[in-house]
Amino acid sequence: MWGKLRSTMWNYRRVVFILLLPPLLLPLPLVIANKESCCAFVLLLMAIFWTTEVIPLPITAMFPGILFPALGIMTSAQVAMAFFKDFHFLLVGVSCLATSVQKWGLHRRLALRLVAAVGVNPAWLTLGFMSGCGFLSMWMNNTSAVTMVMPIVEAVLCQIQRVDDRSNEEPDQGHENHGLELSEVNVNTENETVGDEQNLPEETLSSSSSASSSVSEEADVTQVACTTVPVKELMVGKAMCIGVAYASNIGGIATLPGTSVNLIFYEYLHQIYPDCNSINFGKWLALCLPISVISLLLTWAWLCWLFIDTDFRLLGQCDGDHSQRGKVTRKIIQEEYRALGPMSGQEQFTLVVFCLMILLWFTRAPGFIPGWASLIPHHSDYITDATVALALGILFFLVPAYGPSRKYESMISWAEFQAFMPWKVSLLVGGGFALAEGTKESGLSRWVSELLSPLGSLPPLATVTVACIIVTMVTELASNATTITIFLPILSPLAEGIRVNPLSVLIPATLCTSFSFLLPASNPPNAVVFAYGYFSIADMVKAGLGANVIGLPMVLLAVSTWGVPLFSLDRLPDWVPCFNATTP
């Protein structure tokens, strides 16, 4: 009887948790009974549900539409207005571009060209795949970038293994690996991988597009073909696969539309500080591109040392290109590229729109000179990066994909766009915006600001460092979008309370949110790559610790050096609310 009851309770543990949590938090709105406590109740409830994922994240994001009107914080109309922001227009425009890139195969052409440019040495090959994935993730969803690159990685690794099987080459048993090389020789079997996936949160395993799901299915099939490999090839596979996952996060931070976290921060900043015009595409690129490039190179070096045991002094030599493995690898890449044929007209149009979108983003309001938006009199401030993305994105629905000899068909269809559009992220971000607006309307943000004002006695860099460490730890357990949605309403009042520029706290925290490297469940790119079965969770944890040690100091260095003149981080700006801008 007891065993059956325990089994039933375990099967319905999510339902039990959902039913017990709200009563435990009810003393906040019932005992204190003011708007601040009511908003704190909603904030804690949503934060716990988002972190534990007991119900789908987008459903939790809908809570403000129910609880804010019921608790007298905001009306339903106000909540609805907070849900849809400029962010969603930008997301739609970028998704249109990404849909066309994926449909016409431009991503494969760019990735193969980058990989072919670096050579076939395992270390250089790893850098090529990481660079290709990092570049793609600068302009599209990180998960989509990973799912576009991983089939190429899988093809190269499996072909290399077939060559080794034919030549009966034995792995170098006498080679000492100073990179903590593991002794295992079998990658995860299909059953083991599926078992690990079952332990991952549903939201983590789902991608933001149909492309990710299709490639994940391909991974389940192809990973069986390479279930047993020599130690050396296994280590190369680990470095490449983990490197691709990490590169998607590192590359995504370089641009504002590169990751949903950046877009959430961008829209939150304009929502809470409407007079702030410090953040634009050009300034963000100037701050974060060096962080991304340096972090990617250092992470590549770390993975090569950890798994491949690369002697970096020999990377300039071309001996690897003349070995059997090197020749086959180069042949595979060349054959893959030749199979694409000449660049089609659809690819050319997509590439032109891609370059035009970047150019218009960068020149709209670069800051150091007047941008093209200033040519529009009286309302140049009305135009944003979302305006550009949406205008160019709509072109893909208007421009014919083929000439007049064929029936009219647009570059992308609504069904293709709908499958690629990250609707879950859209709803999740909307809930975060509504929550942020509720903290402002209820006065909770001001109360938190006054509560945290004693932290002003600490050096600002110490406060920022602690905030970044906390965010980096939380993002390993919760999704990136969830983490930044929870912390932005907390860190913004903190910055105001200690009388520092909010950007000096919000920017590094936003960047560190993307450093979710430790677990397959940390973000969808990690889960997609883990499904290929080349490495274990222990491998990712070991590699992720080094990647975090690289990324976090790089962010702090950038914000405290070249970020200061870019965003005037050394002074409290005029757009900060007056009640916190007063001197002691």
N, C-alpha and C positions, 0 to 999 in steps of 0.2 A: 504493500500500500504506500509506504513512505517512498519506495523507489519510483513508483509510478507518478506520485505527486512531484517528486524532485525532477523527473524527466519532463513532466508537463510544464513546470515552472521554468525549466531551462529552455524549452521550445518557445515559450511565450515571454522570454526574458525582456524582449524589447517592449512588449505591451506593458509589462509590470513596471519597467523603468519610466515609460511615458506617463503612466497613471500616478506614480509616486512622486516624480520630480516636481510638478507644479504645486502640490500641497506643501512640500518642504520649503518652497520659496514664497508662499503666500503671506507669511508674516511681514514681508517688505511692504506690499501695498495695503494690507489690512491694519497693521499696527502703526506704522509711521503715517500712512494715509496722506501723501502729497504727490504732486506730479513727478518729482524727482525719484521717489521710491517706486512709483508705478513703472516709470521708464527703466529703472534699474532691474525690476522684476522681468520685464520683457527682454532686456539685454542679456541677463544671466541665463534665462530660459533658452533663448536662441543660441547663445554661445555654447551651452552644454549640448544642445541638440545638434548643432553644426559639428562640434568636435567629435561627438560619439557616433553621429550619423545613424541614429536609431530610426529616423525616417528620412526620405530623400531630401537632399539639401535645398532644392527649389521649393519644396513644400514648407520647410521651416522658414524660408525667406518670405512666405506669404503671411506669417504671423502678425506683422504690424498692421495689415489690413483688417485684422479681427480685433487684436488687443488694444491698439492705440485708440480707436473710437470707443471701445468698451470701457477703457480706463480714463477717458476724457483728456487724452494727450493731444490727439489730432483727429480731424474729421476724416471720413473715408475719402472725400475729394482731395484733401491735402496729402493723404498717403498715396493715392493714385498718381498725383502729380510728381511726388518724390520718386516714384518707381522708375519712370521713363525719363532719361536724361540725354544729354548730348553724347554720352558714351555709347548709347545704343546705335545712333547713326554711324558713328565711327566703326563700331563692330560690324554693322551691316556692310559698309563699304569695303572694309578689309576682307570680310568673308567672301564677297563677290570676287575680289581679286584672287583669293586663295582657291576658290572653286575653279576658276579658269586655269590657274597654274596647275592644279591637280588633274583636271579633265584632259588638258592637251599635252601633259607630260613635260612641261617646262622644268619642273622640279628635278626630274631624272637627268635632264641634259645639264643643268647647272651643277648638280651633285657629282656626276661623272666627270665633268670637266675639271672640277676642283680636285677630285681624287686623282685623276690622271696627271695633274700638274705637279704632284708632290712625289711621285715615284712609288715603287712597290716594296721598299723596305718596310717591315712590319710597323716600325715606329712612325715612319712617314705616312704609311697607309692609314694608320690610326688618326694621325693629325688631319689627313685629307677628309676622312669621314666626319670627324668632329667639326672641322671648318665648314664643310658643306651643310651639316645639320644646324650648326650655329648661325650660319648666314640665312638659311631658310626660316629659322625660328625668329629672326629679327622682324619678319614681315607677316608671319602667320602663326596660328596656334601651335604651341610647342608640341602637343601630341601629334598633330598633323605632320609636322616636320619630321618627327621620329618615325612615323609610319611610312613616310616617303623614302627615307634613307635606309631603314633596316632591311628591306628586301635585297638591296644591293650588297650590303654587308653579308647577309646570309648566303647569297650566291657566291661571293668571293671565298668565304670560309669553307663552304662545302666543296667547291671546286679544288681548292688547295688540298683538302683532305683526300679527295679522290686521286689526286696526283701522288700523294704520299702512300696511299694504299697500293697503287700500281707499281711504284718503285720500291716498295717494302723498306723504306727508310726508317731506321730506328731513331727515336729521340735521343738526344745527347744526354746520357745518364751521368756523365762525369762533370757536367757543367754546374757550377755552384751559383745559385740564384740569391743574390743579395737583396732582392726585392720581395722577400717573404713569399716566394712561390709556393703554392699549395701542392701536395703530393697526389691529389686525386687525379684520375685519368678519365673518369666518366662524367659526362655532363648529365644534367637532370633528364630523366626519361619523361615521356609524355605524361604518364600518370602522376609522377611526382610534381611536375609543373602545375598540372591541373589542381592537384591537392593544395598547392601553395596559393593558387589563385582563389580558391574557395575561401581562404582565410582573409582575403583582402576585401576592403569595403567596396560596395557596389559602385559608388561614385568614382572611386579611384580606377577601377577596371574599365569603366565606360569612357569612351573618348568623346570629344566634342564634334566629331564628324563621322560620316559613314566610312571614310577612308580608313580610319583607325580600326574599326571593327573588322573590315575586310582583310586588312593586313594581319591583324591578330589571328584570324582564322588561318591565314596562310602560314603564320608562324607555327601553329599547332601541327601542320602537315609537314613542313620542311624540317622542323627540328628533329623528326624521327630519322631523317636521312643521315644525320651526323651525331649519332648518340654516343659513339665511342671514338675518341681522338687521342693522339699522343699529347703528352703534357705540354709540350711547347706550343702546339696549335691551340690547345685549350686555353692557355694563358693569353695568346694573341686574341682569341675570340672574346675572352673576358675583357681585355683592355678596349677592344673596338666597341663592344656592345655597351659597356658601362660608360665609355667615353661619349658615345652618341647620346645617351640619356642625359648625361651632365651637360653636354654642349647645347642641348635644346634649352635648358634653363639659363645657362650662362649667356648664350646668344640673345635670348629673349629680353634680357634687361637692357640691351643697348638702345632700343627705340621705344617710344611710347606705345605704339600698337603691337609691340613684340610679345607682350604677355597681358593677360587679363588683369594681373596685379597692378601693372603700371597704369592701365586705363582706369581702374577703380580709384587709385590714388589721384589721378589727374582730375577726374570728375568730382571726387570728394573735396579736393582743394577748392575748386570753383564753386562748389555748393556751400561750403562753410565760410570761405573767404572770397566773396564775389568780386572784390576789388583787386585780387591778386592776379597779376599778369606776368609773373616771373617764369612760369613753365611753358615752354613751347618745344616743338620738335627739334629745332636746332640746338638749343641749350641742353636739352636732355641728351642728345647725341654727343655733344661735346663733353659732357660729364661722364656718361656711362659707356661710350664706345671704348675708351682706354681701359676701363675696368673690365669690360667683357673680353677684350683681346688679351690683356695680360693674364687675367684669371684663366682663360681657356688654354693659353700656352703653359702656364704653371701646372694646371690640372693635367694636361697632356703629359708633361714631364713626370709628374707624380705617378700617373697610371703606367707609363712605360717603365719606370723604376720598380713599381710594385709588382707588375705582372710579367713584363717582357724582359726585365733586367737589362735594359738598353745601355750600351756604352755610347754616350752622347758624343764622344770624340770621334766615333767612326761613322756618324750619320752623314758626313759629307762625302763618303766614299760610295761608289756605285756597284760594289761587288755583288750586292744582293740582287741587282737587276739582271745579272748574268746567270744566277743559279736557276735550277729547274723550277723551283717554286716561284721565283721572281718573274721568270719568263711567262709562266702560266698565268700568274696574277695579272701581269700587264696585258696578256692576250685577252683575258676575261673582260677587263675594263674596256679595252679597245673594241671587242666584239659587242659588248653591251651598248657602247656609244654608237657604233656603226649601225646597230639594229634600229636605232632611233631614226636613221635616215636624215636627210637635210631638214633644216628648221622649217616647219610649216608656216603658212600665213597666219594661222591661229596663234601659234607660239610667238611669232613676231609681234602681232598686235598686243598680246598679253604682256610681252616684255616691254613694249613701248609704254603701255599704260602703267606698268610697274615702275619704270624709271620716271615717268612724268609725275606720278603720285609722290615719289620721294622728293623730286625737285620742287614741286609746289609746296609740300610740307616744310621743306627746309627754307624756302625763300618767302614764305607767307609773312613772317615777322621774325627775322633772324636776330634782332636786337641790336647788333652793332651797326646796321644800316637799315633804312626803311625798306620794308618788304613790298611785294606786289599788292597786298591788301590795302596799303595806304593810297593806292591809285583810285580806290572806290571812295568818293567823298562822303563825309558825314556819318557813315556807318561801317567803317573798316573793322571796328571791333566786333561786329556781328558775325563775321566770317571766322570759322575755326577750322582745325584739322579735320573735324567730322564733315564739314561742308565739302572739302576737297575729296575725301574718301567716298562720300555718298554720290557726289556728282560723277566721278570716274567709275564707281561701281555700277551705277545704272547703265553706263555705256555697254556693259557686257550683255544686258538684256535687249539692247537696241541694234547693235552692230551685227550684221549677218555673218555667220561662221563660214559660209561658202559663197561662191560666185553666183551670178544670175542663172547659170545653167542648172542649178539644183534648187529644190524647194527651199523657201526661206526657213532658216533655223538660226536662232540667236546664238551667241557665243556660249551662253549658259542658259539652262532652263530653270524655272522656279523649283521643280522637283530636285534638281541637282543642288541648287543653293540651299533649299530647305534641309537637305541631308547634311550639308556641310556647316550650316549656321549653328554655333554653340548656344542653343536655346537655354540649356541648363545654367550656363554661366550668365546669360542675360537676366534670368529670373533671380539668380543668387545675388548678382550685383544690385539689382533693383531693390531687393530686400535690405541690402546693406545701406543703400542711399536713404531708404525710408527710416531705417534705424538711426542713422546719423542725424537726419532731420528731427527725429523725435527727441534725441538727446539735447539738441539745441532748443527746441520749443519748450521742453519740460524744465529746462534749467539744470539738467544733470551735468552737462559739460562744464558749466560755470562752477557747480559744486565740486566736481572732481578737480578742476583747476585750482580752486582755493585750498582743497585738501592736500594737493601735491606741492603747493608753493614752498614748504620747507626744504624741498630738494634743491632749491636754488642755491643753497650753501655749498653744494658739490660742484666740482668743475663740470662745465657742460659736456665735455668729451666723455667724462666718466658716466654721466647719465645716458648719453647716446649709446655708449658701449654696452651698458647693462640692458637697455631696451633692445638693442640688436641681438644680443645673446638670447634674451627671452623669446623674441620673435623667431629666431632660428631654431630654437628647441621646439616651440609649439608647431611650427610648420612641418616638422618631421612627422607629426601625429595627425594633423588636420590638413585639409587641402589648402593650397596657397591662397586661393580667393577667399576662403573662409577665414583664414588667419588675418589677412590684411583688413577684411571687413570688420573683424572683432576689434583689432588694435587701433585702427585709425581714430575712432571716437575717444579712445583712452589716451593716446599719445599726443593728440592735438591739444587737449586741455593741459596735459603735462607740460608741453613746451610753453604754453601761455603762462602757466603757474610759475615756472622758473625764469620767465621773462627772457626767453631766447627766441630766435627766429624759428617758427614752426617747421620750416623746410629743413633745418639742420637736424631735426629728429625724424620727420616723416619720410624724407628721401632715403636715408640709410636703412630705416626700418622696412620700407617698401622693397628695396633691393635685396635685403637679407631674407625676405619672405620667399624669394625664388630659390634660395639655397637649401632645397629639400632633397638631400642627397643620400640619406642613410638607409631608407627602407623602400622596397617596391611599392608599399602602400602610401608613400609620401606624396606621390603625384602620378597622374596617368602615364607620362613618358617612362618613368621607372617601371611601372607595371607592364607596359607593352614590351619593353626590352627584356624584362625578366621572363616573360612568357616564352621567349626563344630558347631558354634552358641552358645557356652557356655558363651561367654563374649561379652561386648560391647567395642567400641573404647575408651570410657572413662576409662574402667577398664585397658586397655592396656597402655594408657597414664599415668595413676596413677602408675601402676606397673613399667613402663619403666623409669620414672623419678628416682625412687629408684635404679633401675639396673644401670642406667648411673652414678649415684652418687657413686655407688660401683665400677664400672669398671674403670672409668677414673683415680681416685686416685691410684688404684692398679697398673695400667700401669706405671704411673709416679713414684711410689715407686720402682717398679722392675727395671726400666731403670736407676734410680739414685742410686741404691744399688748394687744388685748382677749382674746387667747388665753391670756395668762399667768394672769389671775385665774380664768378658766374651768376650766383644767386644772392649776393650780398648777405651771406650767412652770418657775418660778424656784427650785425645790428638788427634791432627789432623794427620790422617794417611798419609803415603807416596803416596797412590793411588789417593788422591784428586788432581785435576788440579793445576799446579804450580801458575797460575795467581791469584788464590784465597788463596793459602797457604802462601803467603808472609805476613810478619808481618807489622804492620802499621809504 
